[in-house]
């Protein structure tokens, strides 16, 4: 995979260290760098520091002129292209934390492996098919090596499913990659989605049911999954977005200790959001109100799409202008510094069951940036995870390497990675910038003719995910590679046995 430095992302490298470290070891002042859009502007947002071993790794973030809200106050169809922006949309040039591989397995010594019983200290009990396929792989060393040296990263919504509705070709693709091929081999693949709002285990269970194929949390990355590393740095956080209170549960599973959601604040102070007409008894009963004038909120985490723009925007604006994250206070100079705010992804549109794509978290961020600029006169400093941000792809490498060890007992990263997505502005831009082979499908956001002009897929445009995967497999494993497995396969000849033919 390619290495990155500041010059790759359009960031001016400081000539001398400029990190001002505060008294607390948890935070450090933002590097003051020069913005492409505002040459004289300094940035004062505090971000985590890596002074202790937190189990996380650092990934450089950067600032580009695209971060300026004034450039986004027009039709969303004018979104920046890959040609116009070769850099991350993040707001500053310091390091972001993401979890370090390897994620600990949730299997014990007496658990099941792929649904089969294991013997402590012994390899998993293998059925006849697995034994036969391993023999076939031993006889086809070249193809087997090539199959282990390629991998797929799938977007989900618009590629494999539309909401809760299956895209039929998605089911067949996973069958092939899970062993229904001439080698009976599992070809490495992970799921890399800007979807969010649910715990990873719940989302994997839902997808496994829809796709009728097992999906492990160990091969699954939601937009907010890498943000789990932030639990080491922030004690009290406001978590925004998502259905009901599932994002509170997500944050709890990530290890955040004191989790607040907007309804907690509304329950404590009903006048906070004058545009909120209804606050149901159920919402009040499941909220945790307290005296927020005595609570210091360390960071704002937008995990998923807002269900109540007016209320969420009001609460976030109050916090961004507060003194050290205490609601009801006002900073002496609210434009010079504010508590950090993180967004799990930046997509403007997302495919759903609705005929046309719907607005996603990116539109909420743009609205907040525009409001912040209009009220304070300053650009909002913020961090964006998810595709196409570098942190997500670095984390994908970690997950893919770990998954290779799980399925092939080889802890390494495959060389030929294929990103398959439906959104040119996230899936394709991010994959291209990271050096992956990118495949654009027409089953989601993208419906154009030919390749996308602004963000062209490097490997091509395909009718659906099955066509893309078949093409990639033929390229890497040969035109004669068969996309089905036969239980009558002869491991010596690599073909069906005589008895099967008869």
Long-range contacts (C-beta under 8 A, 24 or more apart in sequence): 1-397, 1-413, 1-434, 1-435, 2-434, 2-435, 4-60, 4-390, 5-60, 6-60, 6-62, 6-93, 8-86, 8-87, 9-60, 9-62, 9-64, 9-86, 9-87, 9-88, 9-390, 10-36, 10-62, 10-64, 10-86, 10-87, 11-62, 11-63, 11-87, 11-93, 12-93, 19-49, 19-94, 21-49, 22-46, 25-49, 25-51, 25-52, 26-233, 26-234, 27-233, 28-94, 30-92, 30-94, 30-381, 31-92, 31-93, 31-94, 33-63, 33-92, 33-93, 35-63, 35-65, 35-67, 35-68, 35-379, 36-63, 36-64, 36-65, 37-65, 37-67, 37-68, 37-71, 37-379, 38-68, 38-379, 41-379, 43-91, 43-92, 43-381, 44-336, 44-337, 44-381, 45-91, 45-92, 45-337, 45-338, 45-340, 45-381, 46-337, 46-339, 46-340, 47-92, 47-94, 47-95, 47-96, 47-340, 47-383, 48-97, 48-230, 48-232, 48-233, 48-234, 50-95, 50-97, 54-97, 54-229, 54-232, 54-233, 55-99, 55-100, 55-229, 55-232, 56-97, 56-98, 56-99, 56-100, 56-229, 56-232, 57-97, 57-98, 57-99, 57-100, 57-394, 57-398, 58-95, 58-96, 58-97, 59-95, 59-96, 59-97, 59-98, 59-390, 59-391, 59-394, 59-395, 60-93, 60-94, 60-95, 60-96, 60-390, 61-88, 61-90, 61-91, 61-92, 61-93, 61-94, 61-95, 61-96, 61-383, 61-389, 61-390, 61-391, 62-87, 62-88, 62-90, 62-92, 62-93, 63-90, 63-91, 63-92, 63-93, 64-88, 64-89, 67-91, 67-379, 68-379, 69-366, 69-369, 69-370, 69-372, 69-373, 69-379, 69-380, 70-373, 72-366, 72-369, 72-370, 73-370, 76-348, 76-363, 76-366, 79-348, 79-425, 81-425, 81-454, 81-455, 82-424, 82-428, 82-429, 82-432, 82-433, 82-454, 82-455, 82-456, 83-454, 84-454, 86-433, 88-384, 88-388, 88-389, 88-390, 89-346, 89-384, 89-389, 90-382, 90-383, 90-384, 90-389, 91-379, 91-380, 91-381, 91-382, 91-383, 91-384, 92-381, 92-383, 96-383, 96-385, 96-391, 97-229, 97-230, 97-232, 97-233, 98-226, 98-229, 98-391, 98-394, 98-395, 98-398, 99-225, 99-226, 99-228, 99-229, 99-395, 99-398, 100-398, 101-398, 101-399, 101-401, 101-402, 102-398, 102-401, 102-402, 102-405, 102-411, 103-218, 103-399, 103-402, 105-218, 105-406, 106-217, 114-214, 115-214, 129-184, 129-485, 129-487, 130-184, 132-184, 132-487, 132-489, 132-491, 133-179, 133-183, 133-184, 133-185, 133-485, 133-489, 134-184, 135-491, 136-182, 136-183, 136-184, 136-489, 136-491, 136-494, 137-183, 137-184, 137-185, 138-491, 139-491, 139-492, 139-494, 140-183, 140-494, 143-183, 143-477, 143-478, 143-481, 144-183, 144-185, 146-476, 146-477, 147-183, 147-185, 147-187, 147-476, 147-477, 148-185, 148-187, 148-188, 148-404, 148-408, 148-410, 148-414, 149-414, 149-415, 149-416, 149-476, 150-187, 150-188, 150-414, 150-415, 150-416, 150-417, 150-418, 150-472, 150-473, 150-476, 150-477, 151-187, 151-188, 151-189, 151-190, 151-400, 151-404, 151-414, 151-416, 151-417, 151-418, 152-177, 152-187, 152-188, 152-189, 152-190, 152-417, 152-418, 152-419, 152-420, 152-469, 152-472, 153-189, 153-190, 153-191, 153-192, 153-396, 153-400, 153-417, 153-418, 153-419, 153-420, 153-431, 153-436, 154-189, 154-190, 154-191, 154-192, 154-420, 154-421, 154-465, 155-192, 155-193, 155-194, 155-387, 155-419, 155-420, 155-421, 155-422, 155-423, 155-427, 155-444, 156-191, 156-193, 156-195, 156-207, 157-193, 157-195, 157-350, 157-351, 157-352, 157-422, 157-444, 158-350, 158-351, 158-421, 158-422, 158-423, 158-441, 158-443, 158-444, 158-445, 159-420, 159-421, 159-422, 159-441, 159-443, 159-444, 159-465, 160-207, 160-211, 160-465, 161-207, 161-210, 161-211, 162-351, 162-352, 162-353, 162-443, 162-444, 163-352, 163-353, 164-206, 164-210, 164-353, 165-210, 165-353, 166-210, 166-211, 167-443, 167-464, 167-465, 169-443, 169-464, 169-465, 169-466, 169-467, 170-211, 170-465, 170-466, 171-211, 171-212, 171-213, 172-466, 173-465, 173-466, 173-469, 174-211, 174-213, 175-213, 176-469, 176-473, 176-483, 177-469, 178-213, 178-214, 179-485, 180-483, 180-484, 180-485, 181-473, 181-481, 181-482, 181-483, 181-484, 181-485, 182-481, 182-482, 182-483, 182-484, 182-485, 182-486, 182-489, 182-494, 184-485, 184-489, 186-407, 186-408, 187-473, 188-400, 188-403, 188-404, 188-407, 188-408, 188-414, 189-219, 190-219, 190-220, 190-221, 190-396, 190-399, 190-400, 190-403, 191-215, 191-219, 191-220, 191-221, 192-221, 192-387, 192-392, 192-396, 192-419, 193-221, 193-222, 193-223, 194-222, 194-223, 194-344, 194-345, 194-347, 194-350, 194-360, 194-361, 194-386, 194-387, 194-426, 195-222, 195-223, 195-350, 196-222, 196-223, 196-224, 196-241, 196-242, 196-303, 196-304, 196-305, 196-344, 196-345, 196-361, 197-241, 197-242, 197-243, 197-246, 197-247, 197-250, 197-303, 197-304, 197-305, 198-222, 198-242, 198-243, 198-246, 198-250, 199-246, 199-249, 199-250, 199-253, 200-225, 202-246, 216-403, 216-406, 218-399, 218-402, 218-403, 218-406, 219-399, 219-403, 221-392, 221-395, 221-396, 221-399, 222-344, 223-344, 223-345, 223-361, 223-385, 223-386, 223-387, 223-392, 224-250, 224-301, 224-303, 224-304, 224-344, 224-345, 224-385, 225-395, 226-385, 226-391, 226-392, 226-395, 227-254, 227-301, 227-303, 227-342, 227-344, 227-385, 228-254, 228-255, 230-254, 230-256, 230-299, 230-301, 230-342, 231-255, 231-256, 231-257, 233-298, 233-299, 234-298, 234-299, 235-298, 236-260, 236-295, 236-296, 236-297, 236-298, 236-325, 237-297, 237-298, 237-299, 237-300, 237-301, 238-262, 238-297, 238-299, 238-300, 238-301, 238-315, 238-316, 238-319, 239-301, 239-303, 240-300, 240-301, 240-302, 240-303, 240-304, 240-306, 240-312, 240-315, 240-316, 241-302, 241-303, 241-304, 241-305, 241-306, 241-307, 241-312, 241-344, 241-361, 241-364, 242-303, 242-304, 242-305, 242-307, 243-304, 243-307, 244-286, 245-286, 247-303, 247-304, 250-303, 251-301, 251-303, 260-288, 260-292, 260-295, 260-297, 261-287, 262-308, 262-311, 262-312, 262-315, 263-287, 264-288, 264-289, 264-290, 265-289, 265-292, 265-315, 265-327, 266-311, 268-292, 269-327, 272-311, 272-314, 272-315, 272-318, 273-310, 273-311, 273-314, 273-315, 275-310, 275-311, 275-314, 276-308, 276-310, 276-311, 292-326, 292-327, 292-328, 293-326, 293-327, 293-328, 293-329, 294-326, 295-326, 295-327, 296-324, 296-325, 296-326, 297-325, 297-326, 297-327, 297-339, 298-325, 298-339, 299-325, 299-339, 299-340, 299-341, 299-342, 300-339, 300-340, 300-341, 300-342, 301-341, 301-342, 301-344, 302-341, 302-342, 302-343, 302-344, 302-361, 302-364, 302-365, 303-344, 304-344, 304-361, 305-360, 305-361, 305-364, 306-361, 306-364, 309-364, 309-367, 312-364, 313-364, 313-367, 313-368, 313-371, 316-341, 316-368, 317-368, 317-371, 317-372, 317-375, 320-372, 320-380, 321-375, 321-376, 334-376, 335-376, 335-377, 335-378, 338-381, 340-382, 340-383, 341-380, 341-382, 341-383, 342-382, 342-383, 342-384, 342-385, 343-382, 343-383, 343-384, 343-385, 343-386, 344-385, 344-386, 345-384, 345-385, 345-386, 345-387, 345-426, 346-384, 346-386, 346-389, 346-426, 347-386, 347-387, 347-423, 347-425, 347-426, 348-425, 349-423, 349-445, 350-445, 351-422, 351-444, 351-445, 357-444, 357-445, 386-426, 387-421, 387-423, 387-426, 387-427, 387-429, 387-430, 388-425, 388-426, 388-427, 388-429, 388-430, 388-431, 388-433, 389-430, 390-433, 390-434, 392-430, 393-430, 393-431, 393-434, 393-436, 416-476, 418-459, 418-468, 418-469, 418-472, 420-465, 420-468, 420-469, 422-446, 424-452, 424-454, 424-455, 424-456, 424-457, 425-455, 428-452, 428-455, 428-456, 428-457, 429-455, 431-458, 432-457, 432-458, 437-472, 439-468, 439-471, 439-472, 441-465, 441-467, 441-468
